[in-house]
């Protein structure tokens, strides 16, 4: 049995204990100990408040999402039901009188039975619907997990962009300082100063937008986890692009593992089970069996009679139901084919996009390697009379190229998350954090 205690509960408990201890020590006139205890309590609460969640713990919170819990409750309720069809469908008691003479009262007991085929059909239908509920629960859990994976990638993108813009801001500020100092020089151009200020203002505007997005993401994080903690992200533990490519291997993905396709297939199977229930009722030959007794008969053979109702296996009123089930099955089968084609196309597109990203990344890396910007920058730094603006311009060029190269890693990571969802690797048991380079299960 696992016991979970929330951080807020521990803080409240420590707070109450500390307050009691402080009041007691004050009454004993030991004020210096009360201040010491109060200071210790502040340190304890600060520790818990700063106890951020890891990536794995954040992903594991998917099982606590409200709609996942509701799906679990629905499945638990359905699994606990008694779905076995009884042998007797109806038990009927009848009585008739003739001129209200009690001695001539007649009594009838009528039984409508269920056949073994009907019982088997009902049990098969129940098992199929229970399996469908399990798939529905798995899909809800998968969506909750995918939501968290997407959130993590978006958070990393914003963190990366803010770090990159912080580096560029230092360069832009240095440009402004250099230009303002050279306002009296013959080579000074006002448009250079104006452009530098505009670049800095534009960068600040982008930083504010990213900061707002980060705040909204943090709010979503706290909503998903139900806590006021933040994410503890250690970039050194993240999966590398090389590891991602080794996992995907550019092969055609197996769509048979798709939960969405399996759910659609299970719905078609349930329609077959419903049709079997209808057919089992049609081919139940015994409509009823009855025993009738009473009346004004002295002979026992005339006093008791046995009756049996037999029906022919005709569709009758079941014909409309069977036609509707066949039509619904035809529609579901068509949707299954379309969904399968859509998933296969999406899988192929994902592989192609991944290939293109890798080629673009390799091309940009080769460009940076062959660029003369780094060589020129080193030469200018060695020269005493070099122009500071030229140095800053080269730094800006180099930094922007390196930042563009870094962004490819996160784009590949995003496609990797989509691959985890399409291939259903995300739902393999035991659950694991697929964004770290070392196995981390939850």
Legacy VTK file of the C-alpha trace (Angstrom):
# vtk DataFile Version 3.0
C-alpha trace
ASCII
DATASET POLYDATA
POINTS 442 float
0.000 0.000 0.000
1.413 3.404 -0.957
0.842 6.403 1.260
0.990 9.887 -0.277
1.205 13.040 1.841
0.883 16.405 0.162
3.454 19.090 0.801
0.762 21.517 1.955
-0.373 19.044 4.620
3.162 18.703 5.990
3.618 22.471 6.078
0.343 22.988 7.966
1.253 20.254 10.433
4.709 21.701 11.047
3.141 25.146 11.407
0.761 23.992 14.150
3.502 22.169 16.040
5.849 25.136 15.806
3.190 27.564 17.046
2.472 25.364 20.058
6.172 25.100 20.853
6.689 28.865 20.490
3.780 29.663 22.823
5.082 27.184 25.368
8.621 28.589 25.297
7.323 32.164 25.571
5.449 31.214 28.692
8.744 29.854 30.051
10.402 33.231 29.313
12.897 31.758 26.864
12.313 34.183 24.019
15.605 33.492 22.273
14.584 29.850 21.759
11.231 30.873 20.364
12.924 33.049 17.743
15.252 30.168 16.925
12.334 27.791 16.459
10.463 30.294 14.330
13.535 30.675 12.125
13.791 26.877 11.808
10.161 26.664 10.770
10.712 29.259 8.037
13.548 27.142 6.695
11.355 24.033 6.702
8.475 25.694 4.832
10.902 27.218 2.356
12.345 23.767 1.691
8.948 22.251 0.899
7.864 25.263 -1.160
10.998 24.913 -3.277
10.626 21.151 -3.662
9.862 21.215 -7.391
8.496 18.302 -9.403
10.698 16.261 -11.727
9.721 15.381 -15.294
8.798 11.830 -14.294
6.590 12.939 -11.394
4.863 15.431 -13.672
4.114 12.728 -16.224
2.843 10.381 -13.513
0.255 12.989 -12.497
-1.704 11.995 -15.641
-3.293 9.128 -13.700
-4.720 11.663 -11.219
-6.413 13.773 -13.880
-10.146 14.121 -13.260
-11.386 12.557 -16.491
-8.994 9.616 -16.014
-10.393 8.995 -12.541
-13.948 9.159 -13.906
-13.036 6.635 -16.616
-11.565 4.354 -13.933
-14.736 4.603 -11.880
-16.913 3.799 -14.894
-14.794 0.767 -15.733
-14.808 -0.420 -12.117
-18.600 -0.109 -11.986
-19.087 -1.968 -15.264
-16.645 -4.746 -14.324
-18.513 -5.317 -11.065
-21.876 -5.953 -12.707
-23.462 -9.406 -12.927
-24.064 -9.822 -16.659
-24.968 -13.509 -16.681
-28.366 -14.039 -18.287
-30.667 -16.229 -16.127
-32.152 -19.414 -17.520
-35.667 -18.097 -16.890
-36.535 -14.892 -18.700
-40.058 -14.501 -17.324
-42.084 -16.291 -14.672
-45.788 -15.520 -14.914
-48.710 -16.501 -12.642
-52.268 -16.269 -13.978
-55.686 -16.974 -12.535
-59.132 -17.080 -14.155
-62.641 -17.441 -12.722
-65.944 -18.584 -14.124
-68.972 -16.660 -12.862
-66.974 -15.846 -9.718
-67.356 -19.425 -8.436
-64.322 -20.168 -6.263
-64.451 -23.908 -6.851
-64.131 -23.362 -10.569
-61.091 -21.002 -10.209
-58.253 -21.855 -12.639
-54.527 -21.214 -12.053
-51.701 -21.044 -14.587
-47.904 -20.857 -14.129
-46.074 -19.861 -17.302
-42.306 -19.852 -17.805
-40.405 -18.170 -20.671
-36.889 -19.702 -20.829
-33.592 -18.467 -22.248
-31.486 -20.841 -24.318
-27.797 -21.501 -23.893
-27.145 -19.580 -27.094
-28.883 -16.536 -25.644
-26.846 -16.764 -22.448
-23.581 -17.080 -24.395
-24.511 -14.170 -26.657
-25.301 -11.936 -23.689
-22.040 -12.826 -21.929
-20.010 -12.219 -25.116
-21.672 -8.814 -25.512
-20.861 -7.905 -21.901
-17.212 -8.936 -22.267
-16.873 -6.933 -25.495
-18.369 -3.794 -23.928
-16.079 -4.169 -20.901
-13.052 -4.410 -23.205
-14.281 -1.305 -25.031
-14.501 0.550 -21.703
-10.900 -0.459 -20.977
-9.849 0.954 -24.348
-11.771 4.150 -23.652
-9.991 4.455 -20.314
-6.629 3.856 -22.017
-7.388 6.574 -24.580
-8.300 9.060 -21.852
-5.070 8.249 -20.016
-3.082 8.483 -23.256
-4.510 11.936 -23.989
-3.590 13.042 -20.466
-0.030 11.757 -20.938
0.276 13.309 -24.402
-0.916 16.639 -23.011
1.929 16.575 -20.488
4.538 15.568 -23.076
3.397 18.429 -25.319
3.521 20.799 -22.363
7.109 19.770 -21.593
8.262 20.346 -25.165
6.568 23.762 -25.267
8.126 24.674 -21.914
11.593 23.700 -23.196
11.070 25.792 -26.337
10.186 28.889 -24.321
13.058 28.343 -21.894
15.452 27.976 -24.815
14.112 31.078 -26.566
14.416 33.184 -23.408
17.997 32.029 -22.870
18.885 32.797 -26.477
17.314 36.244 -26.363
19.130 37.016 -23.119
22.429 36.396 -24.925
21.361 38.579 -27.853
20.237 41.326 -25.493
23.759 41.587 -24.086
25.108 42.068 -27.617
22.443 44.680 -28.479
23.116 46.598 -25.264
26.829 46.614 -26.033
26.058 47.985 -29.509
24.045 50.833 -28.011
26.841 51.680 -25.611
29.424 51.734 -28.411
27.211 53.821 -30.704
26.379 56.355 -28.004
30.062 56.782 -27.214
30.884 57.351 -30.897
28.237 60.038 -31.484
30.907 62.664 -32.018
32.981 60.607 -34.462
33.081 61.305 -38.188
31.976 57.741 -39.028
28.952 57.928 -36.727
25.598 57.321 -38.420
22.325 58.139 -36.732
20.507 55.345 -38.553
22.849 52.798 -36.929
21.857 54.052 -33.471
18.173 54.108 -34.387
18.386 50.565 -35.772
20.167 49.327 -32.650
17.474 50.820 -30.422
14.732 49.327 -32.595
16.400 45.907 -32.466
16.577 46.103 -28.682
12.950 47.220 -28.380
11.806 44.428 -30.688
13.800 41.914 -28.673
12.291 43.202 -25.416
8.826 42.868 -26.927
9.500 39.248 -27.881
10.828 38.560 -24.382
7.641 39.953 -22.843
5.501 37.759 -25.107
7.551 34.709 -24.174
7.365 35.606 -20.484
3.572 35.823 -20.708
3.466 32.448 -22.445
5.691 30.984 -19.757
3.378 32.328 -17.047
0.379 30.739 -18.763
2.233 27.459 -19.103
3.141 27.570 -15.429
-0.516 28.112 -14.589
-1.401 25.065 -16.722
1.332 23.077 -14.962
-0.081 23.912 -11.542
-3.591 23.051 -12.743
-2.454 19.674 -14.068
-0.486 18.788 -10.942
-2.814 20.355 -8.382
0.153 21.981 -6.624
1.968 25.318 -6.571
5.325 23.730 -7.337
7.384 24.318 -10.451
9.171 21.985 -12.822
12.672 20.811 -11.961
14.265 20.477 -15.399
17.789 19.135 -15.703
18.833 19.421 -19.349
21.731 17.022 -18.852
19.275 14.153 -18.300
17.274 14.776 -21.495
17.312 12.300 -24.358
19.683 13.211 -27.177
18.842 13.497 -30.859
21.037 10.470 -31.588
19.067 8.367 -29.097
15.800 9.536 -30.637
16.885 8.501 -34.118
18.006 5.085 -32.823
14.531 4.509 -31.344
12.538 5.556 -34.399
14.796 3.874 -36.988
12.807 5.400 -39.882
10.684 2.296 -40.302
7.009 2.135 -41.227
5.111 2.285 -37.978
2.726 -0.504 -36.982
-0.799 0.901 -36.967
-2.211 -2.269 -35.361
-1.043 -0.925 -31.987
-3.229 2.145 -32.396
-5.752 2.490 -29.587
-8.063 4.476 -31.836
-8.093 1.698 -34.471
-8.541 -1.018 -31.857
-11.444 0.895 -30.344
-13.091 1.204 -33.751
-12.551 -2.520 -34.345
-14.058 -3.319 -30.965
-17.150 -1.256 -31.801
-17.622 -3.320 -34.956
-17.260 -6.462 -32.868
-19.907 -5.197 -30.429
-22.339 -4.714 -33.314
-21.783 -8.370 -34.235
-22.495 -9.336 -30.633
-25.716 -7.326 -30.680
-26.782 -9.067 -33.898
-26.029 -12.439 -32.302
-28.328 -11.540 -29.396
-31.093 -10.793 -31.875
-30.506 -14.060 -33.745
-30.395 -16.065 -30.524
-33.818 -14.697 -29.638
-35.152 -15.553 -33.097
-33.888 -19.134 -32.857
-35.245 -19.713 -29.374
-37.977 -22.281 -30.285
-39.774 -22.275 -26.947
-41.934 -19.248 -26.384
-43.281 -20.535 -23.095
-44.094 -23.630 -21.059
-47.040 -23.670 -18.690
-48.940 -25.743 -16.169
-52.658 -25.061 -15.763
-54.902 -26.410 -13.027
-58.243 -25.871 -11.291
-61.801 -25.798 -12.543
-64.617 -28.161 -11.630
-62.938 -31.427 -12.683
-62.886 -34.576 -10.536
-60.350 -36.399 -12.654
-56.698 -35.291 -12.077
-55.949 -35.585 -15.778
-58.680 -33.046 -16.429
-57.689 -30.976 -13.388
-54.086 -30.359 -14.568
-52.912 -29.552 -18.089
-49.506 -28.825 -19.542
-48.999 -26.412 -22.417
-46.046 -25.460 -24.624
-45.721 -22.459 -26.927
-43.424 -22.954 -29.914
-42.468 -20.302 -32.451
-40.960 -20.544 -35.897
-37.527 -18.910 -36.499
-38.795 -15.915 -38.481
-37.239 -12.460 -38.301
-40.543 -10.744 -37.649
-40.114 -7.623 -35.524
-36.344 -8.298 -35.340
-35.871 -7.541 -39.011
-35.730 -3.772 -38.485
-33.208 -4.101 -35.644
-30.968 -6.385 -37.708
-31.069 -4.013 -40.684
-30.089 -1.087 -38.451
-27.204 -3.085 -36.967
-25.956 -4.039 -40.442
-26.109 -0.406 -41.576
-24.282 0.764 -38.471
-21.624 -1.912 -38.960
-21.167 -0.802 -42.574
-20.642 2.808 -41.430
-18.220 1.793 -38.671
-16.235 -0.360 -41.109
-15.939 2.567 -43.495
-14.768 4.838 -40.690
-12.214 2.207 -39.674
-10.731 2.120 -43.188
-10.584 5.936 -43.374
-9.006 6.193 -39.918
-6.392 3.589 -40.785
-5.467 5.418 -43.991
-5.289 8.704 -42.079
-2.967 7.235 -39.447
-0.724 5.600 -42.037
-0.492 8.896 -43.934
0.272 10.777 -40.721
2.967 8.262 -39.834
4.560 8.615 -43.247
4.429 12.415 -43.004
6.089 12.253 -39.605
8.989 10.191 -40.960
9.410 12.536 -43.926
9.384 15.632 -41.701
11.932 14.019 -39.433
14.185 13.211 -42.377
13.912 16.808 -43.633
14.756 18.229 -40.206
17.836 16.044 -39.923
19.042 17.068 -43.376
18.457 20.758 -42.573
20.280 20.389 -39.273
23.262 18.724 -40.931
23.324 21.403 -43.649
23.264 24.251 -41.119
25.945 22.567 -39.003
28.152 22.273 -42.077
27.530 25.956 -42.921
28.593 27.016 -39.430
31.672 24.834 -39.676
32.684 26.338 -43.041
31.773 29.917 -42.065
34.535 32.519 -41.872
32.706 34.451 -39.151
34.492 32.710 -36.266
37.871 33.082 -37.960
37.305 36.796 -38.607
36.092 37.343 -35.044
39.238 35.799 -33.607
41.383 37.958 -35.891
39.560 41.136 -34.862
39.907 40.267 -31.192
43.668 39.943 -31.684
43.850 43.365 -33.341
44.084 46.383 -31.038
42.535 48.927 -33.398
39.584 46.792 -34.569
36.131 48.343 -34.711
33.969 47.185 -31.719
30.833 47.294 -33.896
32.397 44.819 -36.336
33.175 42.490 -33.451
29.613 42.743 -32.124
28.134 42.195 -35.596
30.168 39.018 -36.007
29.174 37.831 -32.546
25.531 38.393 -33.425
25.852 36.401 -36.646
27.567 33.490 -34.894
25.124 33.441 -31.992
22.063 33.482 -34.260
23.380 30.593 -36.359
24.174 28.525 -33.277
20.754 29.280 -31.827
19.050 28.204 -35.042
21.000 24.951 -34.855
19.879 24.404 -31.249
16.230 24.835 -32.209
16.385 21.782 -34.480
16.874 19.525 -31.449
13.561 20.638 -29.948
11.758 20.307 -33.282
13.007 16.731 -33.496
11.943 16.176 -29.889
8.435 17.368 -30.746
8.195 14.898 -33.640
9.496 12.216 -31.298
6.603 12.896 -28.915
4.158 12.555 -31.828
5.824 9.277 -32.735
5.399 8.046 -29.158
1.666 8.716 -29.440
1.170 7.217 -32.918
3.216 4.085 -32.204
1.558 3.713 -28.772
5.013 3.457 -27.166
3.748 6.051 -24.735
1.331 3.506 -23.250
3.701 0.551 -22.869
3.790 -0.956 -19.396
5.474 -0.211 -17.129
5.100 3.487 -17.861
8.364 5.320 -18.353
9.585 8.817 -19.014
10.633 8.786 -22.686
12.262 12.239 -22.539
15.257 11.234 -20.409
18.367 9.379 -21.481
18.218 6.903 -18.583
15.226 4.633 -17.805
12.821 6.341 -15.371
9.655 4.378 -14.625
6.462 5.462 -12.898
LINES 1 443
442 0 1 2 3 4 5 6 7 8 9 10 11 12 13 14 15 16 17 18 19 20 21 22 23 24 25 26 27 28 29 30 31 32 33 34 35 36 37 38 39 40 41 42 43 44 45 46 47 48 49 50 51 52 53 54 55 56 57 58 59 60 61 62 63 64 65 66 67 68 69 70 71 72 73 74 75 76 77 78 79 80 81 82 83 84 85 86 87 88 89 90 91 92 93 94 95 96 97 98 99 100 101 102 103 104 105 106 107 108 109 110 111 112 113 114 115 116 117 118 119 120 121 122 123 124 125 126 127 128 129 130 131 132 133 134 135 136 137 138 139 140 141 142 143 144 145 146 147 148 149 150 151 152 153 154 155 156 157 158 159 160 161 162 163 164 165 166 167 168 169 170 171 172 173 174 175 176 177 178 179 180 181 182 183 184 185 186 187 188 189 190 191 192 193 194 195 196 197 198 199 200 201 202 203 204 205 206 207 208 209 210 211 212 213 214 215 216 217 218 219 220 221 222 223 224 225 226 227 228 229 230 231 232 233 234 235 236 237 238 239 240 241 242 243 244 245 246 247 248 249 250 251 252 253 254 255 256 257 258 259 260 261 262 263 264 265 266 267 268 269 270 271 272 273 274 275 276 277 278 279 280 281 282 283 284 285 286 287 288 289 290 291 292 293 294 295 296 297 298 299 300 301 302 303 304 305 306 307 308 309 310 311 312 313 314 315 316 317 318 319 320 321 322 323 324 325 326 327 328 329 330 331 332 333 334 335 336 337 338 339 340 341 342 343 344 345 346 347 348 349 350 351 352 353 354 355 356 357 358 359 360 361 362 363 364 365 366 367 368 369 370 371 372 373 374 375 376 377 378 379 380 381 382 383 384 385 386 387 388 389 390 391 392 393 394 395 396 397 398 399 400 401 402 403 404 405 406 407 408 409 410 411 412 413 414 415 416 417 418 419 420 421 422 423 424 425 426 427 428 429 430 431 432 433 434 435 436 437 438 439 440 441
